[in-house]
Amino acid sequence: MAELADYFERTRPELRVTAAARETAKFLLLPPMPALVQLATPARVVWTSAAGLAFASLPRWARRLYGLPGLPTTDLGASVTLRSLRLASSVLPTTLREPPAYRAAKQRMARTPVRRLAAVAAP
């Protein structure tokens, strides 16, 4: 964590929000959806909530680069929400918590002998 903090401290003065970055942020926060999906399902509300949480979890300085609003409680609110989601997901059955591709990868790893894994990992 210290190395990552040092990296951001060094590169932060060089970071800028470009027009492409703003367009991407706009797309992530408000993606195009068919009217029926927006009106007949909770997709828009769920998506906007998840995207808002993702942006709220950015460091304050990064949110400021995008010109996003941030209340004094934004960091605390994002942390509490993320911890609550993690706790809530930990009680879900594995079939709901882990996507099929992840479960399949775990099964392949369980069938792979340790010595083959060591050979693959060696430089």
Buried (B, 14 or more C-beta within 10 A) or exposed (E): EEEEEEEEEEEEEEEEBEEEEEEEBEEBBEEEEEEEEBEEEEBBEEBBEEBBBEBBBBEEEBBEBBEBEBEEEBBEBBEEBBEEEEEEEEEEEEEEEBEEEEEEEEEEEEEEEEEEEEEEEEE
